[in-house]
Amino acid sequence: MNSRVRLTIWVVCGVLVLGFALGLAVFERRGETALSTNEMLRLYFATPDGSYLVDELRLVPAGISPKEVLELLIQGPLPGSYLVRTIPVGTRVNSVKINDTTAVVDLDKSILKVHSGGSTGELMTVYSIVNTLTSFPGIERVRILIDGENVETLAGHVDLSAPLGFDKTLLFATPDGIEDECPPLP
Amino acid sequence: MAGRCGTKLAVIFIILVLSACAEAGVSIYFDQETAPVSPVLVKGQIMIPLGPLVEYAGADLEWLNEEEVRITRGGTVIVMRVGDPSAEVNGAPVSTNVPPQEVDKQIVFPLRFLVNNLSLSLEWDSSVSALRLSGGTGKAKDSPKASIERAGNGDTGTENGEEEADSLFEDVPVIESVRLDSLDGRPLLVISSGRRVEHRETLLANPARLVIDVLGVRLGEVTDLDVDDPVVSGVRVSQFEDTVVRIVLDLSAPTGYAVKESDTGLSVHLFHQVSGVTLERLAGRATLSVLVSGSPRYEINYLQSPERLVLDVFEASLTSAPCVSEVDDPVVKAVRVSQFAPGIARIVLDLKQSVNYLPVPGVLSSGEIAVDLWENGQPGIAYAAEGENDPPLPSNVPDDIGEDGLGIEQRDGLLRGVRIVLDPGHGGVQPGAVGPAGTFEKDVNLAIASMVEEFLKVAGAEVILTRRDDRDVQLNERAAVVSRVDADLFVSIHANAFGERDAHGTETLYNPVLPENARLAAEIQQALVSELGTVNRGTKVRQDLAVLRNMHVPAVLVEVAFIDHPHEERLLRDEAFQRRAAEAIALGIAAFIGNSGSQGGIE
């Protein structure tokens, strides 16, 4: 990596860290309540054509649980975002249990009835969950169950019989490298 | 804003109002309009004539006799008598402290009593030094602005023994001024309180505004600001609560900011706005223009593999949603605009080839950042006539002709000895995706697969389908067919869906466990998009598709088009389209086998 790129990384990271330290939050939430500025999480939503997952940075209260994060994900992107939801409206999360480094997500079976289907729709649903939860500290893989049962797939394509890890290939190929080398956010 | 206060707050509130009446004069607003009434003070109570208030509240007013009046609103009936401090609310006696009485030849009534019992709200709006009523349903009558009639007699005594209320405001800092300055072309709001104060802030959308609550202060002689700024369209100041001053910055769009506390007050720094991005082509150069407010600092980086140009604008906020635009340009593939981080707006150009670039000097002062780009190695050289450098258009080949000019019929014998498993996706109780017009994916998949079979048989292949009718076949059973019949190739045929109407086009998925899978996917994908003219979503590496799991022969999963896209659903229902898709899949398979150099014996 040349020194120019390295410099850029430090500049970008520096501005980021400084920005958060100053509490420069341009984030907002539905309605009139502001978020308390405690933790930064990435929620992954889809581009409108279903080609990519793009993360939406959210400030969330400290101590938010993986289940609550998943429920935020189900609510969809922030108003005004160009991104689109990846999980059908009204999908219920029965539980999220952490087993060592694997999050076991138990979804209500109603998702099977209302899901759009298609490998694209299914990949976006599955990996928005997987990528979002694996950006949670301590979670490396995600296992998806329906009503507590193992299922082969959600809609006939993506193998859910084993835990899944973060999928880089679905990410929008933007800030490549730059983000990866940032120090962890405060 | 708080509509109702606790008893104590109400008392403090009345005291505030009293002093305001005595010192500065107060008017009453019905919502946003000046009320056509002249309030007077009697023994510390604000009294007003009944008519306009009742009309504003949408209540009914009936004089039962010269002394007695009945007011009805909703299910509430109030009866009051002139000179009688005991009123009746729904038949129950309630004390009004100060009775209705004649003042200056008109009969006035206690305002607070009426507000409370008519379910109205009353608040003190210090920015206009007025009491504002809300919650009425009637229409206030237009009238010249009424000015307060002085209560005279200095009768401003507190009530209910709450004399200590006044002391609450001793030693509270006062906001002496609020002014809007500019720093590097960015708006800077300076709030002066003479000492350090605490605050809380909220950025709101629809309409965009930044709300700063300054805590533990009272508002001095400060009024709303009329401002002329592209980012801040107005500044409103009010005493929001007893010791909370609320300052609202109306913004042209949600904009990032920083609030800094100092020993003299607060300063609110607003970010630059990035309000538009354009790409124009002129005289052999593409020019990227970014519209900005003020003169932000920015940085351009050129990144490789893939080639792209990244422009970061610092301390800047996008005023629109992030977006991606595919562009028709010889060197630029797409322009992506996003809020990379709070305070960094990022514009990325995805390039078709390496380019030279140069920021256009001297335009920043005109509210724009501009960068010229041109083809590497050809600085300043005009591009060839439009279209010459464009990639070849999808060939408009006739329906029955492959890329080499031959139809599948001419490939007689090419596929002889090749055993191919076709897998029509879903089936039976698993309809797959469902189109907006109700088309089941399982039916389309079976129709196309059956046609692929016909074409492949013409070319001499042996074809096995995992299902020939509408039935549910387990995914592992579909895959097991390959082993059972010792097949050479597996193609699963699907229609795609996403649930969003923007998704359309063709893609082919494969598991890279076998290196030749990429080539099989590419051949089929290329044949399909050439033949169908659909959007090419490319081939995609997936290691997690259940049906391709443990597949030891070349295998792909084809998504012909999006069945939940209304136009593509119509295409997928159309038999001619199905046939063209089928032939393209067969041609793709044939091209793969033909180029394998091991005809009939793929290992």
HADDOCK unambig.tbl for C-alpha pairs under 7 A between the chains (distance, minus, plus):
assign (segid A and resid 16 and name CA) (segid B and resid 341 and name CA) 6.74 0.50 0.50
assign (segid A and resid 19 and name CA) (segid B and resid 342 and name CA) 6.92 0.50 0.50
assign (segid A and resid 24 and name CA) (segid B and resid 256 and name CA) 6.93 0.50 0.50
assign (segid A and resid 24 and name CA) (segid B and resid 257 and name CA) 6.02 0.50 0.50
assign (segid A and resid 24 and name CA) (segid B and resid 258 and name CA) 5.32 0.50 0.50
assign (segid A and resid 24 and name CA) (segid B and resid 342 and name CA) 6.67 0.50 0.50
assign (segid A and resid 25 and name CA) (segid B and resid 256 and name CA) 6.87 0.50 0.50
assign (segid A and resid 25 and name CA) (segid B and resid 342 and name CA) 6.41 0.50 0.50
assign (segid A and resid 26 and name CA) (segid B and resid 203 and name CA) 6.95 0.50 0.50
assign (segid A and resid 26 and name CA) (segid B and resid 255 and name CA) 6.89 0.50 0.50
assign (segid A and resid 26 and name CA) (segid B and resid 256 and name CA) 4.91 0.50 0.50
assign (segid A and resid 26 and name CA) (segid B and resid 342 and name CA) 6.03 0.50 0.50
assign (segid A and resid 28 and name CA) (segid B and resid 203 and name CA) 6.49 0.50 0.50
assign (segid A and resid 28 and name CA) (segid B and resid 204 and name CA) 6.75 0.50 0.50
assign (segid A and resid 32 and name CA) (segid B and resid 204 and name CA) 6.72 0.50 0.50
assign (segid A and resid 34 and name CA) (segid B and resid 202 and name CA) 5.82 0.50 0.50
assign (segid A and resid 48 and name CA) (segid B and resid 500 and name CA) 6.57 0.50 0.50
assign (segid A and resid 48 and name CA) (segid B and resid 502 and name CA) 5.67 0.50 0.50
assign (segid A and resid 48 and name CA) (segid B and resid 503 and name CA) 6.68 0.50 0.50
assign (segid A and resid 49 and name CA) (segid B and resid 502 and name CA) 5.01 0.50 0.50
assign (segid A and resid 49 and name CA) (segid B and resid 503 and name CA) 3.99 0.50 0.50
assign (segid A and resid 50 and name CA) (segid B and resid 498 and name CA) 6.39 0.50 0.50
assign (segid A and resid 50 and name CA) (segid B and resid 503 and name CA) 6.03 0.50 0.50
assign (segid A and resid 80 and name CA) (segid B and resid 321 and name CA) 5.99 0.50 0.50
assign (segid A and resid 81 and name CA) (segid B and resid 321 and name CA) 5.44 0.50 0.50
assign (segid A and resid 81 and name CA) (segid B and resid 322 and name CA) 6.94 0.50 0.50
assign (segid A and resid 82 and name CA) (segid B and resid 321 and name CA) 5.75 0.50 0.50
assign (segid A and resid 82 and name CA) (segid B and resid 322 and name CA) 6.08 0.50 0.50
assign (segid A and resid 82 and name CA) (segid B and resid 323 and name CA) 6.45 0.50 0.50
assign (segid A and resid 116 and name CA) (segid B and resid 433 and name CA) 5.85 0.50 0.50
assign (segid A and resid 116 and name CA) (segid B and resid 497 and name CA) 6.13 0.50 0.50
assign (segid A and resid 116 and name CA) (segid B and resid 498 and name CA) 5.92 0.50 0.50
assign (segid A and resid 116 and name CA) (segid B and resid 499 and name CA) 5.18 0.50 0.50
assign (segid A and resid 117 and name CA) (segid B and resid 432 and name CA) 5.96 0.50 0.50
assign (segid A and resid 117 and name CA) (segid B and resid 433 and name CA) 4.52 0.50 0.50
assign (segid A and resid 117 and name CA) (segid B and resid 497 and name CA) 5.71 0.50 0.50
assign (segid A and resid 117 and name CA) (segid B and resid 498 and name CA) 6.85 0.50 0.50
assign (segid A and resid 118 and name CA) (segid B and resid 433 and name CA) 5.73 0.50 0.50
assign (segid A and resid 118 and name CA) (segid B and resid 495 and name CA) 6.71 0.50 0.50
assign (segid A and resid 118 and name CA) (segid B and resid 496 and name CA) 4.24 0.50 0.50
assign (segid A and resid 118 and name CA) (segid B and resid 497 and name CA) 4.10 0.50 0.50
assign (segid A and resid 118 and name CA) (segid B and resid 498 and name CA) 6.24 0.50 0.50
assign (segid A and resid 119 and name CA) (segid B and resid 496 and name CA) 6.10 0.50 0.50
assign (segid A and resid 119 and name CA) (segid B and resid 497 and name CA) 6.96 0.50 0.50
assign (segid A and resid 120 and name CA) (segid B and resid 496 and name CA) 6.52 0.50 0.50
assign (segid A and resid 120 and name CA) (segid B and resid 497 and name CA) 6.17 0.50 0.50
assign (segid A and resid 120 and name CA) (segid B and resid 498 and name CA) 5.65 0.50 0.50
assign (segid A and resid 121 and name CA) (segid B and resid 497 and name CA) 5.75 0.50 0.50
assign (segid A and resid 121 and name CA) (segid B and resid 498 and name CA) 3.99 0.50 0.50
assign (segid A and resid 121 and name CA) (segid B and resid 499 and name CA) 6.76 0.50 0.50
assign (segid A and resid 155 and name CA) (segid B and resid 432 and name CA) 6.99 0.50 0.50
assign (segid A and resid 156 and name CA) (segid B and resid 426 and name CA) 6.99 0.50 0.50
assign (segid A and resid 157 and name CA) (segid B and resid 545 and name CA) 5.26 0.50 0.50
assign (segid A and resid 157 and name CA) (segid B and resid 546 and name CA) 5.71 0.50 0.50
assign (segid A and resid 157 and name CA) (segid B and resid 547 and name CA) 6.93 0.50 0.50
assign (segid A and resid 158 and name CA) (segid B and resid 544 and name CA) 5.59 0.50 0.50
assign (segid A and resid 158 and name CA) (segid B and resid 545 and name CA) 4.65 0.50 0.50
assign (segid A and resid 158 and name CA) (segid B and resid 546 and name CA) 5.70 0.50 0.50
assign (segid A and resid 159 and name CA) (segid B and resid 544 and name CA) 5.39 0.50 0.50
assign (segid A and resid 159 and name CA) (segid B and resid 545 and name CA) 5.49 0.50 0.50
assign (segid A and resid 159 and name CA) (segid B and resid 546 and name CA) 4.55 0.50 0.50
